[in-house]
């Protein structure tokens, strides 16, 4: 029988008294799945589609506008923003739902919905239909992204999880680098093909998922312990829904994301921007108060009593602030101060995702050699070194791009390839019944950080379409500082920490320990 430790993990607070109900024996540590790499391939395919559609549509924006000439730029922008906002708002509730109904069922439903929405986008007769279909795509992506990671991680033993997440991250890098190229080529033929190429991939992923993904049933929970520290649900009874908490999370994340995404068009002091910001902050505070009192909330506060998971959540938020701002700053430098075409600018950024791809594939070996904490710190500092390089050396004409800018792209690529696999692997530290929810929280940090990073750089550069070099240098200071903060969060990871048996899906060990 498992007895609670004298202190809650990582909190330093005395734990609640033992539950009088009989304790259940912990699940034995699962053996590595022989099909784990095929499972990862299916999960990565979903991640690839979600990232590719976000980026490719940005490149096709002018072509879409040419087909809907009567629409204003503000109306057309919702083809892009509807997907981004809905994805960010639904990541946590979708992760919670996946834990409640089963990851396999959730994944198969999400991938099918993504395919149907893609067909609707490609066949949309008008702008309103296209935007509505993009909303459905965002819903489907919100289901897929956290579920894909939560299905893949348990198939790998702890020592291979950094490698698995490295592959998953590398797929994102390939999608990010292929997005501009694919979007440009398909849009030159017909922008609708950006969406219509998805269904064959979706069908293949759905069939493979049906055959390969492990069957997972609904999570059941028993009575929740009460007392100074609530340890969250334990196996026993079916989980209860939390409609009010879900609504508050949706309103909070949706409002904050909308304010960040639309602020450049509405104006940073506009009533609409300030109104959405206020709604997001107020509902966010209400959501925090709610989940602290609800017996089985949409987001269990116990997640954040795991030190590594909390560090990963904050670290990814800070990292993606730097990541998104750096990408935008590079694009603005190439197309603005240096006067390059969009196509040339896209090629100029290529060393970045290529470096991420290579380093991510090697991340498992690097983590085993250095440990998670050191790898994360080195990754964050490498990323910070990139904008410092540009700050010191980048000039105003681009004549020496190979010396002035390429080394910074390689440094940030190394940082991304080292940092992301370690931090996303923190989802594997959680109990099996909370893997999708934990993945959703980490993905929300990614989406929120990206939206805030773009908004912050726009403010720093004064919203200019062609900002000067001095304004971009201020942006590089911002990205260097936020990347350094991400390194600090990486230093907060604890290696070699053991957790209660059964609290990590029965593994009895912290998957973020050094092996």
C-alpha positions in Angstrom: 0.0 0.0 0.0 1.3 3.4 -0.9 1.6 6.0 1.8 1.8 9.7 1.1 5.2 11.3 1.7 5.5 13.7 4.5 5.6 16.6 2.1 3.9 17.2 -1.2 6.3 16.8 -4.1 8.3 20.0 -4.7 6.0 22.1 -2.5 7.5 21.9 1.0 3.9 21.8 2.4 2.8 19.0 4.6 0.6 16.5 2.7 -3.0 15.8 3.6 -3.9 12.9 5.8 -4.2 9.5 4.2 -7.4 8.8 2.4 -9.5 6.3 4.4 -10.5 4.6 1.2 -8.3 1.6 0.3 -5.4 2.5 -1.9 -5.0 0.9 -5.2 -1.7 -0.8 -6.2 0.3 1.2 -8.6 0.4 0.2 -12.2 3.6 -1.6 -13.2 6.0 0.3 -15.4 5.0 -0.5 -19.0 7.5 -2.2 -21.2 8.7 -0.2 -24.2 6.3 -0.6 -27.1 7.9 -2.4 -30.1 5.8 -0.1 -32.3 6.8 3.1 -30.5 8.5 4.6 -33.5 5.5 4.0 -35.7 3.3 5.5 -33.0 5.6 8.5 -32.9 5.3 8.8 -36.7 1.5 9.0 -36.5 1.7 11.5 -33.7 4.2 13.6 -35.6 2.1 13.6 -38.8 -0.7 15.4 -36.8 1.8 17.9 -35.5 3.1 18.5 -39.0 -0.3 19.2 -40.4 -1.2 21.6 -37.6 2.0 23.7 -38.0 2.1 23.6 -41.8 -1.5 24.9 -42.1 -0.8 27.8 -39.8 2.3 29.0 -41.7 1.3 28.1 -45.3 -1.9 30.1 -45.1 0.1 33.2 -44.0 2.1 33.0 -47.3 -1.1 32.5 -49.3 -2.9 35.5 -47.7 -2.5 37.8 -50.8 -3.9 35.1 -53.1 -6.9 34.5 -50.9 -7.5 38.3 -50.8 -7.4 38.3 -54.6 -10.3 35.8 -54.7 -12.4 37.8 -52.2 -11.8 41.3 -53.5 -14.9 42.8 -51.7 -13.5 41.9 -48.3 -11.4 44.3 -46.2 -8.0 43.4 -44.9 -9.4 43.3 -41.4 -12.0 40.7 -42.5 -9.4 38.7 -44.4 -7.2 38.6 -41.4 -9.7 36.3 -39.7 -8.7 33.6 -42.1 -5.4 33.6 -40.2 -6.5 34.7 -36.7 -9.5 32.4 -36.3 -7.2 29.3 -36.4 -4.6 30.8 -34.1 -7.1 32.1 -31.5 -9.2 29.0 -31.4 -6.2 26.7 -31.2 -4.7 28.6 -28.3 -8.0 28.9 -26.4 -8.9 25.2 -26.7 -5.6 23.5 -26.0 -6.2 23.0 -22.3 -9.9 22.0 -22.4 -9.2 19.7 -25.3 -6.3 18.1 -23.3 -8.6 17.6 -20.3 -11.3 16.1 -22.5 -8.7 13.7 -24.1 -7.8 12.5 -20.6 -11.4 12.0 -19.8 -12.6 10.1 -22.9 -9.3 8.4 -23.9 -6.4 9.7 -26.0 -6.9 7.3 -28.9 -10.5 8.2 -29.4 -9.7 11.8 -29.1 -6.9 11.6 -31.6 -8.9 9.7 -34.2 -11.8 12.2 -33.8 -9.5 15.2 -34.1 -7.7 14.0 -37.2 -10.9 13.1 -38.9 -12.4 16.5 -38.1 -9.2 18.2 -39.3 -9.5 16.4 -42.7 -13.2 17.4 -43.1 -12.5 21.0 -42.1 -9.7 21.1 -44.7 -12.1 19.9 -47.4 -14.5 22.6 -46.3 -11.7 25.3 -46.5 -10.7 24.2 -50.0 -14.3 24.2 -51.2 -15.4 27.4 -49.4 -17.6 29.4 -51.8 -17.2 32.6 -49.7 -15.1 34.3 -47.0 -17.6 33.5 -44.2 -17.5 29.8 -45.0 -13.8 29.8 -45.2 -13.4 31.5 -41.8 -16.0 29.1 -40.2 -14.1 26.1 -41.6 -10.8 27.6 -40.2 -12.5 27.8 -36.8 -13.3 24.0 -37.1 -9.7 23.4 -38.2 -8.5 25.2 -35.0 -10.7 23.1 -32.9 -9.4 19.9 -34.5 -5.8 21.1 -34.1 -6.3 21.8 -30.5 -7.5 18.2 -30.0 -4.6 16.8 -32.0 -1.6 18.6 -30.8 -1.6 17.7 -27.0 -3.1 14.3 -27.7 -0.4 13.3 -30.2 2.4 14.0 -27.7 0.5 12.3 -24.8 0.0 9.1 -26.9 3.6 9.0 -28.1 5.4 9.6 -24.8 4.2 6.5 -22.8 5.3 4.3 -25.6 9.0 5.2 -24.9 11.1 4.4 -21.8 12.2 7.5 -19.9 15.8 7.4 -21.3 14.4 7.6 -24.9 11.8 10.4 -24.3 14.2 13.2 -25.1 15.0 11.5 -28.4 11.2 11.0 -29.1 10.4 14.6 -28.4 13.4 15.7 -30.4 12.0 13.9 -33.4 8.6 15.5 -32.7 10.3 18.9 -32.5 12.2 18.2 -35.7 9.0 17.5 -37.5 7.7 20.9 -36.3 10.9 22.5 -37.7 10.4 20.8 -41.0 6.8 22.0 -41.2 7.9 25.5 -40.2 10.6 25.6 -42.9 8.4 23.9 -45.5 5.4 26.1 -44.8 6.5 29.2 -46.7 7.7 27.1 -49.7 4.6 24.9 -49.8 2.3 27.9 -49.3 4.0 29.9 -52.0 4.0 27.1 -54.6 0.5 26.0 -54.0 -0.9 29.5 -53.8 0.8 30.2 -57.2 -1.3 27.4 -58.6 -4.5 27.8 -56.5 -4.6 28.7 -52.7 -7.3 26.1 -52.2 -4.7 23.3 -52.7 -3.1 24.3 -49.4 -6.1 22.7 -47.7 -6.9 20.0 -50.3 -3.5 18.3 -49.9 -4.4 17.6 -46.3 -7.1 14.9 -46.7 -4.8 12.1 -48.1 -2.4 12.6 -45.3 -5.2 12.7 -42.8 -6.7 9.4 -44.2 -3.3 7.7 -44.0 -2.8 9.0 -40.4 -6.3 7.9 -39.4 -5.9 4.4 -40.7 -2.4 4.1 -39.2 -3.7 5.5 -35.9 -6.6 3.0 -35.9 -4.2 0.1 -36.2 -1.2 1.4 -34.1 -2.4 3.7 -31.3 -2.9 2.0 -27.9 -6.5 1.7 -26.7 -7.1 4.0 -23.8 -10.4 4.2 -22.0 -11.9 7.1 -20.0 -10.0 8.1 -16.9 -11.8 7.3 -13.7 -11.2 9.1 -10.4 -12.2 8.6 -6.9 -13.0 11.0 -4.1 -10.5 13.8 -4.0 -8.5 14.4 -0.8 -9.3 17.5 1.1 -7.1 19.3 3.5 -4.2 21.8 3.3 -3.0 20.2 0.0 -5.3 18.7 -2.6 -3.5 16.0 -4.4 -6.0 15.7 -7.2 -8.1 12.8 -8.4 -7.1 9.2 -7.9 -8.2 6.1 -9.8 -11.7 4.9 -8.9 -14.7 6.8 -10.3 -15.4 8.4 -13.6 -14.1 12.0 -13.9 -16.6 14.8 -13.5 -16.8 17.6 -16.0 -16.0 21.1 -15.1 -18.1 23.3 -17.4 -17.6 26.5 -15.5 -13.8 26.1 -15.3 -13.7 25.2 -19.0 -15.7 28.3 -19.9 -13.4 30.5 -17.8 -10.3 29.0 -19.4 -11.8 29.5 -22.9 -12.8 33.1 -22.2 -9.4 33.9 -20.6 -7.1 32.4 -23.1 -9.3 33.4 -26.1 -9.6 37.0 -25.0 -5.9 37.4 -24.2 -4.9 35.8 -27.5 -7.3 38.0 -29.4 -5.9 41.1 -27.8 -2.4 40.1 -28.8 -3.2 39.0 -32.3 -5.4 42.0 -33.2 -3.7 44.8 -31.3 -1.5 45.8 -34.2 -4.6 46.4 -36.4 -6.9 47.7 -33.7 -4.3 49.9 -32.0 -2.6 49.1 -28.7 -4.6 51.7 -26.8 -7.9 51.0 -28.7 -11.0 50.3 -26.6 -11.4 46.9 -28.3 -7.8 45.9 -27.4 -8.1 47.1 -23.8 -11.5 45.5 -23.5 -10.3 42.0 -24.6 -7.2 42.4 -22.4 -9.4 43.3 -19.4 -11.8 40.4 -20.0 -8.8 38.0 -20.3 -7.2 39.1 -17.1 -10.4 39.1 -15.1 -11.6 35.7 -16.3 -8.0 34.4 -15.8 -8.1 35.4 -12.2 -11.6 33.9 -11.8 -10.3 30.7 -13.4 -7.4 30.4 -10.9 -9.8 31.0 -8.0 -12.2 28.4 -9.4 -9.7 25.6 -10.0 -8.4 26.0 -6.4 -11.8 25.1 -5.0 -13.3 22.7 -7.5 -12.9 19.0 -6.6 -11.9 17.9 -10.1 -11.1 21.1 -12.1 -10.4 21.5 -15.8 -6.7 22.3 -14.8 -5.6 20.5 -11.6 -3.3 22.9 -9.6 -1.4 19.7 -8.5 0.2 19.8 -11.9 2.2 22.8 -10.8 3.5 21.2 -7.6 5.7 19.2 -9.9 8.8 21.4 -10.1 10.0 20.3 -13.5 6.6 20.7 -15.0 6.2 24.2 -13.6 9.7 25.1 -14.9 8.9 23.8 -18.3 5.6 25.7 -18.5 7.3 29.0 -17.6 10.4 28.2 -19.6 8.4 27.5 -22.8 6.4 30.7 -22.4 9.6 32.7 -22.2 11.3 30.7 -24.9 8.5 31.3 -27.4 8.4 35.0 -26.6 12.0 35.0 -27.9 11.3 32.6 -30.7 8.4 34.4 -32.3 9.9 37.8 -31.9 13.2 36.6 -33.4 11.5 35.2 -36.5 9.5 38.4 -37.1 12.6 40.6 -36.5 14.6 38.6 -39.0 11.8 38.9 -41.6 11.5 42.7 -41.0 15.2 43.1 -41.3 15.4 41.3 -44.6 12.4 42.8 -46.2 12.7 46.2 -44.6 16.2 47.5 -43.7 17.8 45.3 -46.3 15.1 45.6 -49.0 15.0 42.0 -50.0 12.1 40.2 -51.6 9.8 37.9 -49.6 11.2 34.9 -51.5 14.8 35.8 -50.7 13.9 36.5 -47.1 12.4 33.1 -46.8 15.6 31.4 -48.2 17.7 33.6 -45.8 16.0 32.2 -42.8 16.5 28.5 -43.9 19.7 27.9 -41.9 17.6 28.3 -38.7 15.0 25.4 -39.2 17.7 23.2 -40.8 19.9 23.6 -37.7 16.9 22.8 -35.4 16.2 19.7 -37.5 19.7 18.3 -37.1 20.2 19.2 -33.4 16.7 17.9 -32.5 17.5 14.5 -34.0 20.6 14.4 -31.9 19.0 15.7 -28.7 18.5 12.3 -27.1 22.2 11.6 -27.2 23.1 15.0 -25.9 20.7 14.8 -23.0 22.1 11.4 -22.0 25.6 12.9 -22.1 24.8 16.2 -20.3 21.6 15.7 -18.4 18.3 17.5 -18.8 19.2 20.6 -16.7 22.5 21.3 -18.4 21.0 20.7 -21.9 18.2 23.1 -21.2 20.5 25.8 -19.8 22.9 25.5 -22.7 20.0 25.6 -25.2 18.5 28.7 -23.7 21.9 30.5 -23.6 22.7 29.5 -27.2 19.4 30.9 -28.3 20.1 34.1 -26.4 23.5 34.3 -28.1 21.9 34.6 -31.5 20.3 38.0 -31.1 23.4 39.2 -29.2 25.4 38.3 -32.3 23.0 40.3 -34.5 23.0 43.2 -32.0 26.8 43.5 -32.2 27.4 42.7 -35.9 24.3 43.1 -38.1 24.7 46.1 -40.4 22.2 48.1 -42.5 22.8 46.7 -46.0 23.0 42.9 -45.8 26.1 42.9 -47.9 27.8 40.5 -45.4 24.8 38.3 -44.5 27.0 35.2 -44.2 29.1 36.8 -41.4 26.7 39.2 -39.9 23.5 37.1 -39.7 24.0 33.4 -40.5 26.0 32.5 -37.3 23.2 34.0 -35.2 20.7 31.8 -37.1 22.8 28.8 -36.4 23.1 29.7 -32.7 19.4 30.1 -32.3 18.8 26.9 -34.2 21.1 25.0 -31.8 19.3 26.5 -28.9 15.9 25.6 -30.2 17.0 22.0 -30.9 18.4 21.6 -27.4 15.8 23.4 -25.4 12.4 22.3 -26.8 12.8 18.5 -26.5 13.8 18.7 -22.8 11.0 21.1 -21.8 8.3 19.3 -23.8 9.4 16.0 -22.2 8.2 17.4 -18.9 4.7 16.2 -19.9 6.0 12.7 -19.4 6.6 13.5 -15.7 2.8 13.6 -15.1 0.5 10.7 -14.2 -0.8 8.9 -17.3 -4.3 10.2 -16.5 -3.0 13.8 -17.0 -0.7 13.5 -19.9 -3.0 15.1 -22.5 -3.9 17.9 -20.1 -0.2 18.5 -19.2 0.7 18.5 -22.9 -2.1 21.0 -23.5 -0.8 23.3 -20.8 2.7 23.2 -22.4 1.3 23.8 -25.9 -0.7 26.8 -24.5 2.6 28.2 -23.2 3.9 27.8 -26.8 0.9 29.5 -28.4 0.6 32.2 -25.8 4.3 33.0 -25.9 4.3 33.2 -29.7 1.4 35.6 -29.7 2.9 37.8 -27.0 6.3 37.7 -28.7 4.9 39.0 -32.0 2.9 41.7 -30.1 5.9 42.7 -28.1 8.1 43.2 -31.1 5.4 45.2 -32.9 5.3 47.5 -29.9 9.1 47.8 -29.7 9.4 48.6 -33.4 6.5 51.1 -33.3 4.3 49.0 -35.6 6.4 50.0 -38.7 6.2 47.8 -41.7 9.9 48.6 -42.4 11.4 49.4 -39.0 14.9 50.9 -38.9 18.0 49.0 -37.6 17.9 50.8 -34.3 14.3 49.6 -33.6 15.3 46.0 -34.5 18.2 46.2 -32.2 15.9 47.0 -29.4 13.9 43.9 -30.4 17.0 41.8 -30.2 17.7 43.0 -26.7 14.1 41.8 -25.9 14.7 38.4 -27.5 18.1 37.9 -25.8 16.6 38.7 -22.3 13.6 36.4 -22.7 15.8 33.6 -24.0 18.1 34.1 -21.0 15.0 33.8 -18.7 14.1 30.6 -20.5 17.6 29.3 -19.6 17.0 30.3 -15.9 13.8 28.2 -16.1 15.8 25.3 -17.5 18.2 25.6 -14.5 15.2 25.0 -12.2 14.8 21.4 -13.6 15.7 18.8 -11.0 17.5 15.6 -12.1 17.4 12.3 -10.3 14.2 13.0 -8.4 11.9 10.2 -7.6 8.2 10.5 -7.4 5.5 8.3 -5.8 4.9 5.0 -7.6 1.8 5.4 -9.7 2.2 9.2 -9.9 4.0 8.8 -13.2 1.9 6.2 -14.7 3.5 3.6 -12.5 7.1 4.2 -13.5 8.2 5.2 -10.0 10.9 7.5 -11.5 11.1 11.0 -12.8 11.5 10.9 -16.6 13.4 14.1 -16.4 16.2 12.5 -14.4 19.7 12.0 -15.8 20.2 8.5 -17.2 
